């Protein structure tokens, strides 16, 4: 996929996920979540070359200073990832994020160990993570799940789960909750499961 195709895809994702998105031009210049994702892609590419890891870390820290979003260059992130608002987000080095994932401000995908192993979460495709949620450790959140605002998640969640609370508990989505949205502008707000 070309650079410009990926850019158009990111702008379309912003329009799809944010009802406040008015135009691609405005989104290009003012959406800090998009800026953080774009800079992460560059830093991640640099991270793949061991001789460029130091500059990759510098770039990620400069991006953090500009956007308030900290994404370690080692984190792996899929396509059509969207960060709404973004301030206070932390994504650790060994985090893996699938495609079509949306997260809100204040989310942490963090570790629970100092060992140099896989210590951050793996997030499946089409997961929504609510504001302030903390997903900690080398756990797996299955595809099509939703994590409620301010949840503290330290255990795996199977596909199609709704995960809420402190400590978080999961439950499967009801058949009604599994129906696709009729209106493409309609989205699932994880705050409704608190």
Phi, psi and omega per residue, in radians:
X1 nan 2.321 -3.104
X2 -1.289 2.824 3.114
X3 -0.964 -0.817 -3.080
X4 -1.242 -0.586 3.077
X5 -1.133 -0.728 3.133
X6 -1.151 -0.690 3.093
X7 -1.075 -0.801 3.106
X8 -1.086 -0.691 3.126
X9 -1.104 -0.733 3.114
X10 -1.106 -0.742 3.139
X11 -1.162 -0.665 3.091
X12 -1.142 -0.668 3.108
X13 -1.096 -0.737 3.104
X14 -1.059 -0.771 3.121
X15 -1.087 -0.689 -3.094
X16 -1.190 -0.648 -3.017
X17 -1.684 -0.228 -3.078
X18 -2.215 1.928 3.139
X19 -1.122 -0.282 3.118
X20 -1.465 -0.136 -3.123
X21 -1.224 2.057 -3.062
X22 -1.721 -0.664 -3.128
X23 -2.715 2.695 3.104
X24 -1.076 -0.637 -3.139
X25 -1.104 -0.835 3.116
X26 -1.086 -0.809 -3.127
X27 -1.057 -0.697 3.133
X28 -1.015 -0.706 -3.055
X29 -1.572 -0.460 -2.975
X30 -2.035 -0.176 -3.076
X31 -1.490 1.807 -3.113
X32 -1.105 -0.543 3.093
X33 -1.074 -0.732 3.086
X34 -1.139 -0.751 3.139
X35 -1.044 -0.755 -3.136
X36 -1.117 -0.716 3.131
X37 -1.136 -0.781 -3.125
X38 -1.093 -0.753 3.127
X39 -1.207 -0.588 3.089
X40 -1.092 -0.725 -3.141
X41 -1.009 -0.754 3.111
X42 -1.157 -0.820 -3.139
X43 -1.092 -0.672 3.134
X44 -1.134 -0.727 3.097
X45 -1.078 -0.740 3.099
X46 -1.114 -0.691 -3.093
X47 -1.046 -0.495 -3.131
X48 -1.123 -0.404 3.103
X49 -1.757 1.936 -3.071
X50 -0.937 -0.515 3.138
X51 -1.309 -0.190 3.137
X52 -1.892 0.194 -3.093
X53 -1.169 -0.664 3.108
X54 -1.101 -0.884 3.082
X55 -1.093 -0.556 3.099
X56 -1.110 -0.725 3.096
X57 -1.156 -0.687 3.087
X58 -1.071 -0.763 3.122
X59 -1.094 -0.752 -3.128
X60 -1.136 -0.628 3.122
X61 -1.267 -0.637 3.058
X62 -1.111 -0.710 3.101
X63 -1.106 -0.710 3.088
X64 -1.041 -0.768 -3.136
X65 -1.109 -0.620 -3.098
X66 -1.434 -0.562 -3.002
X67 -1.980 -0.334 -3.030
X68 1.371 0.202 -3.109
X69 -2.067 2.132 -3.116
X70 -1.899 1.952 3.085
X71 -2.121 2.045 3.120
X72 -1.134 2.422 -3.105
X73 -1.096 -0.315 3.109
X74 -1.387 -0.290 -3.123
X75 -1.114 2.513 3.133
X76 -1.852 2.185 -3.058
X77 -2.254 2.295 -3.134
X78 -1.386 -3.129 -3.114
X79 -1.283 2.752 3.079
X80 0.999 0.596 3.037
X81 -1.334 2.344 -3.131
X82 -2.303 2.320 3.075
X83 -1.946 2.030 3.123
X84 -1.628 2.200 -3.069
X85 1.233 -1.299 2.940
X86 1.779 -0.562 -3.041
X87 -0.902 2.324 3.041
X88 1.455 0.190 3.123
X89 -1.398 2.411 3.056
X90 -2.284 2.194 3.103
X91 -2.187 2.046 -3.030
X92 -1.347 2.958 -2.997
X93 -0.989 -0.737 -3.056
X94 -1.755 0.241 3.087
X95 -1.166 2.521 3.059
X96 -2.242 2.207 -3.083
X97 -2.129 2.246 -3.124
X98 -1.302 -2.856 -3.121
X99 -1.591 2.666 3.076
X100 1.061 0.615 3.116
X101 -1.630 2.481 3.108
X102 -2.233 2.300 3.068
X103 -2.267 2.647 3.139
X104 -1.803 3.077 -3.077
X105 -1.080 2.665 3.064
X106 1.330 0.172 -3.120
X107 -1.414 2.439 3.033
X108 -2.114 2.195 2.945
X109 -1.889 1.524 -2.932
X110 -2.015 3.076 -3.136
X111 -1.787 2.911 3.062
X112 -2.210 0.248 -3.076
X113 -2.508 2.681 3.051
X114 -1.721 -0.045 3.133
X115 -1.162 2.594 -3.137
X116 -1.511 1.187 -3.135
X117 -2.372 -3.113 3.019
X118 -1.109 1.974 -3.036
X119 -2.265 0.064 -3.138
X120 -2.075 2.856 -3.042
X121 -1.232 2.792 2.967
X122 -1.970 2.129 -3.087
X123 -1.901 2.157 -3.112
X124 -1.266 3.078 3.139
X125 -1.148 2.562 3.023
X126 1.055 0.613 3.084
X127 -1.636 2.472 3.053
X128 -2.004 2.258 -3.125
X129 -2.086 2.075 -3.053
X130 -1.278 2.850 -3.086
X131 -0.957 2.340 3.046
X132 1.369 -0.002 -3.120
X133 -1.191 2.548 3.087
X134 -2.101 2.066 3.128
X135 -2.012 1.956 -2.891
X136 -2.163 2.338 3.047
X137 1.688 3.092 -3.085
X138 -1.429 0.957 -3.103
X139 -1.694 2.927 -3.140
X140 -2.104 2.204 3.035
X141 -1.824 2.024 -3.054
X142 -1.153 2.754 3.136
X143 -0.967 2.658 3.058
X144 1.085 0.482 3.091
X145 -1.732 2.872 3.059
X146 -2.338 2.333 3.100
X147 -1.910 2.164 -3.093
X148 -1.221 2.767 3.123
X149 -0.983 2.390 3.082
X150 1.140 0.190 3.072
X151 -1.154 2.597 3.019
X152 -2.042 1.860 -2.996
X153 -1.857 2.116 -3.141
X154 -2.257 0.117 3.124
X155 -2.289 2.668 3.104
X156 -0.977 2.666 3.037
X157 -2.296 2.245 -3.135
X158 -1.225 2.922 3.110
X159 -0.922 2.531 3.048
X160 1.274 0.350 -3.115
X161 -1.503 2.713 2.885
X162 -1.990 2.119 -2.998
X163 -2.051 2.085 -3.105
X164 -2.480 2.770 2.980
X165 1.755 3.078 3.109
X166 -2.349 1.904 -0.164
X167 -1.206 2.680 -3.047
X168 -1.218 2.517 3.017
X169 -2.173 2.648 -3.141
X170 -2.060 2.700 3.053
X171 -2.472 2.659 3.104
X172 -1.250 2.673 3.049
X173 -1.191 2.523 3.064
X174 -1.297 2.844 3.099
X175 -0.968 -0.635 3.115
X176 -1.128 -0.685 -3.139
X177 -1.272 -0.286 3.124
X178 -1.501 -0.265 -3.123
X179 -1.136 2.388 3.102
X180 -1.188 2.646 3.121
X181 -1.126 2.428 3.103
X182 -1.332 -0.742 -3.137
X183 -1.624 2.132 -3.115
X184 -1.060 -0.360 3.118
X185 -1.423 -0.216 3.141
X186 -1.309 2.393 3.121
X187 -2.435 2.876 -3.129
X188 -1.555 2.120 3.082
X189 -1.671 1.969 -3.097
X190 -1.072 -0.296 3.133
X191 -1.164 -0.357 -3.092
X192 -1.275 -0.153 3.128
X193 -1.774 0.192 -3.139
X194 -1.318 nan nan
